[in-house]
Amino acid sequence: MLVAWKHPETQRYRLLGRTISTPPGYEFDYFPAAVHADDFRPIPGFSDPTKTFTSKVLFPLLSGRIMSTSRPDREEWLRKLDLRADAAPFEVLAHSFGKRVSDTYEFFEEPSVDLVRGTLTFVVPVHGLRHMSEAAQAHVDTSVSKGHPLQTVPEPENSKDPRAVGLWSEPHKVGFVPSPVLDYIDMIGAPGTFAARVIRRNPRSDGTHLRLILELVWTQAR
């Protein structure tokens, strides 16, 4: 799982590190690119940016985002996430993105890699949908469904992030490619293009962060 964090001043999500499941347990490492950023702030409980953190059980940072098996509404919660009752912790985080009201961390699976095609395939939420117009929100409700392609439009003039890539379902802009994805691509250091299609659309009652879930394919330029 990739670990991202929303900066409290800039409100920009940034990629911090990676946690993996291993036979003995779990590991977490920061990405050097994140550590060397001027405004880097370590995650509580992971204070040493040079260290590989290990645990025989799921780190509290992650386990606190998975509904307890004792909760009577757990089965309904998993069904909304399109998961089985016996879903593993990383499966749950991959579908829920680990979002909590009380903090600003986000988790998603590291992309699958196709070396022959030169692609990375991410499954991520659309970012920024809540800031889009009411007309765009209504368009998502009525005209966007599973399999719906979204146009990806680079925004080099974007004042907050010149790397920004807007997501459009004509005639409406519905959000952005998540900036942690752009951070991940930056670590590769190669140019490429994005293609996006909706794999889940959830009702407004599930919150804007889970409203539109994308399969986002980045293809390296040849």
C-alpha positions as a LaTeX table, in Angstrom:
\begin{tabular}{lrrr}
\hline
Residue & $x$ (\AA) & $y$ (\AA) & $z$ (\AA) \\
\hline
Met1 & 0.00 & 0.00 & 0.00 \\
Leu2 & 1.15 & 3.54 & $-0.78$ \\
Val3 & 0.77 & 6.06 & 2.04 \\
Ala4 & $-0.17$ & 9.66 & 1.27 \\
Trp5 & $-0.81$ & 12.69 & 3.49 \\
Lys6 & $-2.67$ & 15.97 & 3.02 \\
His7 & $-0.55$ & 18.97 & 3.96 \\
Pro8 & $-2.55$ & 21.16 & 6.40 \\
Glu9 & $-1.44$ & 24.46 & 4.84 \\
Thr10 & $-1.30$ & 23.71 & 1.11 \\
Gln11 & $-4.14$ & 21.13 & 1.27 \\
Arg12 & $-2.18$ & 19.11 & $-1.28$ \\
Tyr13 & $-1.89$ & 15.36 & $-0.93$ \\
Arg14 & 1.65 & 14.07 & $-1.19$ \\
Leu15 & 3.14 & 10.59 & $-1.34$ \\
Leu16 & 5.13 & 9.66 & 1.78 \\
Gly17 & 6.02 & 5.98 & 1.64 \\
Arg18 & 5.08 & 2.35 & 1.21 \\
Thr19 & 3.87 & $-0.35$ & 3.58 \\
Ile20 & 4.09 & $-4.00$ & 2.55 \\
Ser21 & 2.83 & $-7.30$ & 3.88 \\
Thr22 & 5.59 & $-9.88$ & 4.41 \\
Pro23 & 5.54 & $-13.48$ & 5.74 \\
Pro24 & 6.75 & $-12.32$ & 9.21 \\
Gly25 & 4.38 & $-9.33$ & 9.33 \\
Tyr26 & 4.51 & $-5.79$ & 7.93 \\
Glu27 & 7.10 & $-3.19$ & 6.91 \\
Phe28 & 7.00 & 0.55 & 6.28 \\
Asp29 & 9.58 & 2.76 & 4.51 \\
Tyr30 & 9.55 & 6.40 & 3.52 \\
Phe31 & 10.36 & 7.32 & $-0.07$ \\
Pro32 & 13.60 & 9.39 & $-0.20$ \\
Ala33 & 11.89 & 11.95 & $-2.44$ \\
Ala34 & 9.33 & 12.63 & 0.30 \\
Val35 & 11.93 & 12.84 & 3.08 \\
His36 & 13.99 & 15.40 & 1.17 \\
Ala37 & 11.06 & 17.76 & 0.65 \\
Asp38 & 11.41 & 21.06 & 2.54 \\
Asp39 & 8.08 & 20.65 & 4.35 \\
Phe40 & 8.36 & 16.94 & 5.14 \\
Arg41 & 6.70 & 15.90 & 8.38 \\
Pro42 & 7.09 & 12.34 & 9.68 \\
Ile43 & 4.04 & 10.24 & 10.49 \\
Pro44 & 3.46 & 9.83 & 14.25 \\
Gly45 & 4.94 & 6.48 & 15.21 \\
Phe46 & 7.33 & 6.54 & 12.24 \\
Ser47 & 9.69 & 9.27 & 13.42 \\
Asp48 & 12.98 & 8.12 & 11.87 \\
Pro49 & 12.84 & 8.69 & 8.09 \\
Thr50 & 15.94 & 6.50 & 7.50 \\
Lys51 & 14.52 & 3.43 & 9.23 \\
Thr52 & 12.58 & 0.43 & 7.94 \\
Phe53 & 9.78 & $-0.08$ & 10.46 \\
Thr54 & 8.63 & $-3.64$ & 11.10 \\
Ser55 & 5.76 & $-5.21$ & 13.02 \\
Lys56 & 4.30 & $-8.68$ & 13.42 \\
Val57 & 0.80 & $-7.15$ & 13.37 \\
Leu58 & $-0.77$ & $-4.47$ & 11.23 \\
Phe59 & 0.53 & $-1.01$ & 12.14 \\
Pro60 & $-1.97$ & 1.07 & 14.20 \\
Leu61 & $-1.87$ & 3.67 & 11.41 \\
Leu62 & $-3.65$ & 1.10 & 9.22 \\
Ser63 & $-5.54$ & $-1.14$ & 11.63 \\
Gly64 & $-7.49$ & 1.82 & 13.01 \\
Arg65 & $-9.05$ & 2.29 & 9.57 \\
Ile66 & $-10.56$ & $-1.19$ & 9.32 \\
Met67 & $-13.94$ & $-1.71$ & 10.96 \\
Ser68 & $-13.85$ & $-4.20$ & 13.84 \\
Thr69 & $-15.29$ & $-7.65$ & 13.23 \\
Ser70 & $-17.46$ & $-7.09$ & 16.32 \\
Arg71 & $-19.34$ & $-4.22$ & 14.69 \\
Pro72 & $-22.85$ & $-5.27$ & 13.62 \\
Asp73 & $-22.69$ & $-3.06$ & 10.53 \\
Arg74 & $-19.35$ & $-4.46$ & 9.29 \\
Glu75 & $-20.96$ & $-6.76$ & 6.72 \\
Glu76 & $-22.96$ & $-3.88$ & 5.24 \\
Trp77 & $-19.83$ & $-1.70$ & 5.18 \\
Leu78 & $-17.87$ & $-4.36$ & 3.31 \\
Arg79 & $-20.72$ & $-4.90$ & 0.87 \\
Lys80 & $-20.69$ & $-1.16$ & 0.05 \\
Leu81 & $-16.98$ & $-1.52$ & $-0.68$ \\
Asp82 & $-17.74$ & $-4.46$ & $-2.98$ \\
Leu83 & $-15.84$ & $-6.87$ & $-0.71$ \\
Arg84 & $-16.40$ & $-10.31$ & 0.78 \\
Ala85 & $-16.90$ & $-10.76$ & 4.51 \\
Asp86 & $-13.44$ & $-12.38$ & 4.79 \\
Ala87 & $-11.57$ & $-9.62$ & 2.93 \\
Ala88 & $-7.94$ & $-9.22$ & 4.02 \\
Pro89 & $-6.78$ & $-5.91$ & 5.61 \\
Phe90 & $-4.96$ & $-4.66$ & 2.51 \\
Glu91 & $-8.02$ & $-5.48$ & 0.37 \\
Val92 & $-10.17$ & $-3.36$ & 2.66 \\
Leu93 & $-7.72$ & $-0.46$ & 2.53 \\
Ala94 & $-7.46$ & $-0.75$ & $-1.26$ \\
His95 & $-11.23$ & $-0.29$ & $-1.55$ \\
Ser96 & $-11.80$ & 2.27 & 1.23 \\
Phe97 & $-8.49$ & 4.17 & 0.84 \\
Gly98 & $-8.32$ & 4.27 & 4.63 \\
Lys99 & $-10.07$ & 7.62 & 4.88 \\
Arg100 & $-11.15$ & 8.85 & 8.31 \\
Val101 & $-12.79$ & 12.12 & 9.27 \\
Ser102 & $-10.27$ & 12.64 & 12.05 \\
Asp103 & $-7.08$ & 12.89 & 9.95 \\
Thr104 & $-5.65$ & 13.47 & 6.51 \\
Tyr105 & $-3.97$ & 10.21 & 5.47 \\
Glu106 & $-4.89$ & 8.19 & 2.42 \\
Phe107 & $-3.85$ & 4.73 & 1.22 \\
Phe108 & $-4.01$ & 3.00 & $-2.13$ \\
Glu109 & $-2.45$ & 0.01 & $-3.79$ \\
Glu110 & 0.88 & 0.34 & $-5.53$ \\
Pro111 & 0.18 & 0.19 & $-9.27$ \\
Ser112 & 0.38 & $-3.01$ & $-11.27$ \\
Val113 & 3.21 & $-2.93$ & $-13.81$ \\
Asp114 & 3.22 & $-4.15$ & $-17.42$ \\
Leu115 & 6.81 & $-3.92$ & $-18.67$ \\
Val116 & 5.88 & $-5.00$ & $-22.20$ \\
Arg117 & 3.30 & $-2.26$ & $-22.67$ \\
Gly118 & 5.17 & 0.22 & $-20.48$ \\
Thr119 & 2.16 & 0.88 & $-18.27$ \\
Leu120 & 1.31 & 1.44 & $-14.62$ \\
Thr121 & $-2.29$ & 0.81 & $-13.57$ \\
Phe122 & $-3.60$ & 2.53 & $-10.43$ \\
Val123 & $-6.95$ & 2.22 & $-8.69$ \\
Val124 & $-7.61$ & 5.58 & $-7.04$ \\
Pro125 & $-10.41$ & 7.97 & $-6.07$ \\
Val126 & $-11.04$ & 11.14 & $-8.04$ \\
His127 & $-9.63$ & 14.06 & $-6.05$ \\
Gly128 & $-11.31$ & 17.45 & $-5.86$ \\
Leu129 & $-14.84$ & 16.41 & $-6.83$ \\
Arg130 & $-16.32$ & 18.27 & $-3.85$ \\
His131 & $-14.90$ & 21.52 & $-5.21$ \\
Met132 & $-16.55$ & 21.10 & $-8.61$ \\
Ser133 & $-19.81$ & 22.82 & $-9.59$ \\
Glu134 & $-23.24$ & 21.55 & $-8.61$ \\
Ala135 & $-23.85$ & 20.93 & $-12.31$ \\
Ala136 & $-20.81$ & 18.65 & $-12.37$ \\
Gln137 & $-22.04$ & 16.86 & $-9.24$ \\
Ala138 & $-25.45$ & 16.30 & $-10.84$ \\
His139 & $-23.76$ & 15.07 & $-14.03$ \\
Val140 & $-21.87$ & 12.47 & $-12.00$ \\
Asp141 & $-25.17$ & 11.34 & $-10.43$ \\
Thr142 & $-27.02$ & 10.99 & $-13.71$ \\
Ser143 & $-24.52$ & 10.42 & $-16.51$ \\
Val144 & $-21.44$ & 8.67 & $-15.11$ \\
Ser145 & $-21.43$ & 4.95 & $-14.41$ \\
Lys146 & $-19.09$ & 1.95 & $-14.33$ \\
Gly147 & $-16.94$ & 1.80 & $-17.45$ \\
His148 & $-17.40$ & 5.50 & $-18.23$ \\
Pro149 & $-14.19$ & 6.97 & $-19.71$ \\
Leu150 & $-12.89$ & 10.28 & $-18.41$ \\
Gln151 & $-10.72$ & 12.66 & $-20.39$ \\
Thr152 & $-7.36$ & 13.49 & $-18.83$ \\
Val153 & $-6.29$ & 17.08 & $-19.49$ \\
Pro154 & $-2.85$ & 18.37 & $-18.36$ \\
Glu155 & $-2.96$ & 21.79 & $-16.67$ \\
Pro156 & 0.56 & 23.26 & $-16.95$ \\
Glu157 & $-0.82$ & 26.70 & $-16.00$ \\
Asn158 & $-2.33$ & 25.42 & $-12.74$ \\
Ser159 & $-1.10$ & 27.82 & $-10.05$ \\
Lys160 & $-1.14$ & 25.19 & $-7.27$ \\
Asp161 & 0.58 & 22.39 & $-9.20$ \\
Pro162 & 1.75 & 22.70 & $-12.84$ \\
Arg163 & 1.80 & 18.89 & $-13.00$ \\
Ala164 & $-1.98$ & 18.79 & $-12.40$ \\
Val165 & $-4.13$ & 16.63 & $-14.67$ \\
Gly166 & $-7.83$ & 17.46 & $-14.79$ \\
Leu167 & $-10.51$ & 14.80 & $-15.22$ \\
Trp168 & $-13.44$ & 15.61 & $-17.50$ \\
Ser169 & $-16.74$ & 14.02 & $-18.43$ \\
Glu170 & $-17.87$ & 16.45 & $-21.09$ \\
Pro171 & $-19.02$ & 19.08 & $-20.65$ \\
His172 & $-17.99$ & 19.03 & $-16.98$ \\
Lys173 & $-14.74$ & 18.88 & $-15.09$ \\
Val174 & $-15.22$ & 16.37 & $-12.27$ \\
Gly175 & $-11.85$ & 16.51 & $-10.49$ \\
Phe176 & $-8.16$ & 15.70 & $-10.73$ \\
Val177 & $-5.71$ & 12.83 & $-10.93$ \\
Pro178 & $-4.57$ & 12.45 & $-7.29$ \\
Ser179 & $-1.29$ & 14.27 & $-6.70$ \\
Pro180 & 0.32 & 11.23 & $-4.94$ \\
Val181 & 0.03 & 9.46 & $-8.31$ \\
Leu182 & 1.96 & 12.34 & $-9.88$ \\
Asp183 & 4.58 & 12.02 & $-7.12$ \\
Tyr184 & 4.95 & 8.31 & $-7.94$ \\
Ile185 & 5.37 & 9.06 & $-11.66$ \\
Asp186 & 7.96 & 11.72 & $-10.81$ \\
Met187 & 10.05 & 9.05 & $-9.07$ \\
Ile188 & 10.12 & 7.09 & $-12.33$ \\
Gly189 & 11.46 & 10.16 & $-14.11$ \\
Ala190 & 9.98 & 9.41 & $-17.53$ \\
Pro191 & 7.29 & 11.19 & $-19.58$ \\
Gly192 & 3.97 & 9.54 & $-20.27$ \\
Thr193 & 0.22 & 9.98 & $-20.60$ \\
Phe194 & $-2.85$ & 9.01 & $-18.56$ \\
Ala195 & $-6.10$ & 7.29 & $-19.51$ \\
Ala196 & $-8.96$ & 6.92 & $-17.05$ \\
Arg197 & $-12.22$ & 5.02 & $-16.70$ \\
Val198 & $-14.69$ & 4.75 & $-13.85$ \\
Ile199 & $-14.81$ & 1.37 & $-12.10$ \\
Arg200 & $-17.18$ & 2.37 & $-9.27$ \\
Arg201 & $-19.61$ & 5.21 & $-8.74$ \\
Asn202 & $-21.01$ & 5.47 & $-5.24$ \\
Pro203 & $-23.93$ & 7.56 & $-3.99$ \\
Arg204 & $-23.39$ & 11.01 & $-2.47$ \\
Ser205 & $-24.23$ & 9.57 & 0.93 \\
Asp206 & $-20.91$ & 7.65 & 0.86 \\
Gly207 & $-18.98$ & 10.95 & 0.76 \\
Thr208 & $-17.13$ & 12.65 & $-2.07$ \\
His209 & $-13.90$ & 10.73 & $-1.50$ \\
Leu210 & $-15.54$ & 7.43 & $-2.48$ \\
Arg211 & $-17.88$ & 8.93 & $-5.07$ \\
Leu212 & $-15.85$ & 8.07 & $-8.18$ \\
Ile213 & $-13.22$ & 5.33 & $-8.23$ \\
Leu214 & $-10.94$ & 5.12 & $-11.26$ \\
Glu215 & $-8.76$ & 2.70 & $-13.07$ \\
Leu216 & $-5.98$ & 5.07 & $-14.06$ \\
Val217 & $-3.46$ & 3.83 & $-16.64$ \\
Trp218 & $-0.20$ & 5.67 & $-17.19$ \\
Thr219 & 1.67 & 4.77 & $-20.38$ \\
Gln220 & 5.32 & 5.70 & $-20.75$ \\
Ala221 & 6.18 & 7.67 & $-23.86$ \\
Arg222 & 8.21 & 5.70 & $-26.39$ \\
\hline
\end{tabular}
